[in-house]
Amino acid sequence: MLTAPARLLGDADKAAIEAVLEREPIAAAQVAELVSGSGVDWWRSGARLFGYPPRGHLEALCWFGANLMPVAATPEAVAAFAAVGRAERRRCSSMVGPAEAVLSLWSRMQSWWGPARQVRAEQPLMIADRPPSPPPDPRVRLIREDEIDILLPAAVAMYTAEVGISPVADFGSQTYRSRVLELIAGRRAYARIEDGEVLFKADLAVMTPHTAQIQGVWVPPERRGQGLAAGGVSAVVADALRRGIPTVSLYVNEHNLPARRVYEHCGFREIDRFATVLF
């Protein structure tokens, strides 16, 4: 069956785009923040946003940038977005979003874009919307810009362990340092530091009017199992809610049982499933 093509969107479509994003306030948070901060026109954002169907009421979106991220993608929309991806070489480092859409996209595109370095097919998407029950660690705090050189090695270690490649490889050190500084300057980077050592870190990597998404949670391997993660995550959640953010969200690998237990202990509950394809 022939599928109608996807349409490249621009700033003139902003109201229709925002209406789609409002239907998925948690799952679409990453795309919502990008649209809010960079706009939609490709020459401004450095990425492209496609919509489906090509005419009439907009039903679904797909962000083609450093990450490929579908939003509210029906099977027909997935087919249209996959056709866009097959028509060009891969530019993204990952595909991420609701599991059904991401895995369906990947099944249609892997012959063109493969092989993937890793497919994470089961990632619970979780939210918390009330103060956590574990006591927040009072030593977890927002990081100052003059502490960048203390925080950066921990951030690199976290990223390398989570993604499987170093963010400072292939001349990426300045880019990654700039991203960490951006989080610090935006009051999004938290850590517990003792004697110049990071014992816990986490970021509010995504922020929208609906949610703050936690990423980059890390405890040194030799200090795990000592309650640092539970106290640290509780501190981040409590501070985010205190700042007026209605929910805190995150997604985690299904097999990471220690992390899932920490998040559940801190009041997170599963609302959806994500999937990630890493290149």
C-alpha positions in Angstrom: 0.0 0.0 0.0 1.3 3.4 -0.9 2.0 5.8 1.9 1.6 9.6 1.7 4.9 11.3 2.0 6.1 13.2 5.1 6.3 17.0 4.8 9.2 19.2 5.9 7.9 21.7 8.5 8.9 25.2 9.2 8.1 28.0 11.6 4.8 28.7 9.9 3.7 25.3 11.2 4.6 26.2 14.9 1.0 26.1 16.2 0.2 22.7 14.7 3.5 21.3 15.9 2.9 22.5 19.4 -0.6 20.9 19.3 1.0 17.5 18.6 3.7 18.0 21.3 1.0 18.9 23.8 -0.6 15.5 23.3 2.7 13.8 24.4 4.0 16.1 27.2 6.4 13.5 28.6 7.4 11.3 25.7 8.0 14.3 23.4 9.8 16.4 26.0 13.2 16.3 24.1 11.6 17.4 20.8 9.5 20.1 22.6 12.6 21.6 24.2 14.4 21.7 20.9 11.5 23.3 19.1 11.2 25.9 21.9 14.9 26.7 21.9 15.9 26.5 18.3 12.7 26.9 16.3 11.7 24.7 13.4 13.3 26.1 10.2 16.3 23.8 9.4 18.7 26.7 8.7 18.3 27.9 12.3 18.1 24.7 14.3 20.6 22.6 12.3 18.0 19.9 12.1 14.8 19.2 10.3 11.3 18.4 11.6 9.0 16.4 9.4 5.2 16.1 9.8 2.5 13.6 8.8 0.2 13.7 6.9 1.5 16.1 4.2 -1.8 18.1 4.1 -4.6 18.8 6.6 -4.5 18.2 10.4 -1.0 17.4 11.6 -0.9 14.0 13.4 2.7 13.1 13.9 6.3 14.5 13.9 9.8 13.2 13.5 12.9 15.2 14.4 15.9 14.5 12.2 19.0 16.0 13.9 21.8 14.6 16.2 19.1 12.2 17.2 16.1 10.9 15.3 13.0 11.2 17.5 9.4 10.3 16.4 6.4 11.8 18.2 2.9 10.3 18.1 3.9 8.3 15.1 1.2 6.0 13.7 2.1 3.1 11.4 1.4 5.3 8.4 3.6 8.1 9.8 6.4 5.6 10.6 6.3 4.5 7.0 6.5 8.1 5.7 9.3 9.0 8.1 11.3 5.8 7.2 11.0 6.8 3.5 12.7 10.1 4.4 15.5 8.3 6.2 16.0 5.8 3.4 16.4 8.6 0.9 19.6 9.9 2.5 22.6 8.8 4.5 22.4 8.6 8.3 23.4 11.7 10.1 22.1 11.0 13.6 24.0 9.2 16.4 20.8 7.5 17.8 17.1 6.9 17.3 15.1 7.4 20.5 11.5 7.6 21.6 8.4 5.4 22.1 9.4 1.8 21.6 6.8 0.8 19.1 7.6 3.7 16.7 11.3 3.5 17.1 11.6 -0.2 16.6 9.2 -0.1 13.6 11.3 2.8 12.1 14.5 0.8 12.6 13.0 -2.4 11.0 12.3 -0.3 7.9 15.6 1.5 7.8 18.3 -0.9 9.0 19.1 -2.1 5.6 20.0 1.5 4.6 21.4 2.7 7.9 22.7 -0.4 9.6 24.3 -2.0 11.3 23.4 -0.5 14.7 26.0 -0.6 17.5 23.3 -1.5 20.0 19.5 -1.7 20.1 17.9 -1.1 23.5 14.4 -2.3 22.9 12.9 -2.1 26.4 13.4 1.1 28.4 10.7 2.0 30.9 9.7 5.7 30.7 9.0 6.8 34.3 7.7 9.9 36.1 7.5 11.3 39.6 5.1 14.1 40.6 5.4 14.2 44.4 8.2 14.6 46.9 10.2 11.4 47.2 10.1 9.3 50.4 13.8 8.7 50.7 15.4 11.6 52.5 17.2 13.9 50.0 20.9 14.0 50.4 21.6 17.5 51.7 25.1 17.4 50.2 23.7 17.1 46.6 23.6 20.6 45.2 23.7 22.6 42.0 27.2 22.9 40.6 29.0 26.2 40.0 30.8 27.0 36.7 34.2 27.2 38.5 33.7 23.5 39.4 33.6 22.3 35.8 37.0 20.6 36.0 35.8 18.6 39.0 32.6 17.6 37.4 33.8 16.9 33.8 35.7 13.6 34.5 32.7 12.2 36.2 30.4 13.3 33.3 32.8 11.7 30.8 32.9 8.4 32.8 29.1 8.4 33.0 28.6 9.0 29.3 31.2 6.4 28.3 29.7 3.7 30.5 26.1 4.5 29.3 26.7 5.0 25.6 29.7 2.9 25.0 31.9 5.5 23.5 33.7 8.5 24.9 32.2 11.9 24.3 35.7 13.4 24.1 36.9 11.1 21.4 37.5 12.3 17.8 38.1 15.9 18.8 34.8 16.2 20.8 36.3 17.4 24.0 35.4 21.0 23.6 31.9 20.3 22.4 31.2 18.1 25.4 32.8 20.6 27.8 30.5 23.2 26.3 27.5 21.0 26.9 28.4 20.4 30.5 28.9 24.1 31.0 25.6 24.8 29.5 23.9 22.5 32.0 25.7 24.2 34.9 24.9 27.7 33.7 21.2 26.6 33.3 21.1 25.4 36.9 20.6 21.8 35.7 23.7 20.0 36.9 23.7 18.5 40.4 26.5 16.6 42.3 27.8 15.7 45.6 31.4 16.6 45.8 33.7 15.6 48.7 37.5 16.4 48.8 37.4 17.2 45.1 35.7 13.9 44.1 32.3 13.5 42.6 30.3 10.9 44.6 27.0 11.4 42.8 25.9 13.4 39.7 22.8 13.9 37.7 21.4 16.4 35.2 18.1 17.9 34.3 19.0 17.4 30.7 15.6 18.4 29.3 13.2 21.0 30.7 9.7 21.9 29.4 6.7 23.4 31.1 5.5 19.9 31.7 8.5 18.0 32.9 12.2 17.9 33.7 14.0 14.8 32.4 16.8 13.4 34.5 19.8 12.0 32.6 23.4 11.4 33.5 22.9 9.7 36.8 26.2 8.3 38.0 28.0 7.1 41.2 31.6 5.9 41.1 31.6 2.1 40.7 33.5 1.6 44.0 30.9 3.6 45.9 27.7 1.9 44.6 25.4 0.1 46.9 25.9 2.7 49.7 22.7 4.7 49.2 24.3 7.5 47.3 22.1 7.1 44.3 18.8 7.1 46.2 19.7 10.1 48.3 21.0 11.9 45.2 18.0 11.2 43.0 15.7 12.3 45.8 17.5 15.5 46.1 17.3 16.3 42.4 13.6 15.4 42.3 12.8 17.4 45.4 14.6 20.5 44.0 12.9 20.2 40.6 9.5 20.0 42.1 10.3 22.9 44.5 11.2 25.0 41.4 7.7 24.5 40.1 8.2 21.8 37.6 5.1 19.6 37.7 6.8 16.2 36.9 10.3 14.7 36.8 10.8 12.0 34.2 13.5 9.6 33.0 14.0 6.4 31.0 16.1 3.5 32.1 17.3 0.2 30.6 15.0 -2.7 31.4 17.9 -4.9 32.5 19.3 -2.2 34.9 17.6 -3.6 38.0 19.6 -1.6 40.6 18.8 1.7 38.9 15.1 0.8 38.5 14.9 -0.1 42.2 16.4 3.3 43.1 13.9 5.1 40.9 10.9 3.2 42.1 12.1 3.8 45.7 12.2 7.5 44.9 8.6 7.5 43.7 8.9 7.0 40.0 6.3 5.0 38.2 6.3 3.6 34.6 4.0 5.3 32.1 5.3 4.1 28.7 8.2 2.2 27.0 11.0 3.8 25.1 13.6 2.2 22.8 17.0 3.5 21.7 19.1 2.5 18.7 22.7 3.5 19.0 25.1 4.0 16.0 
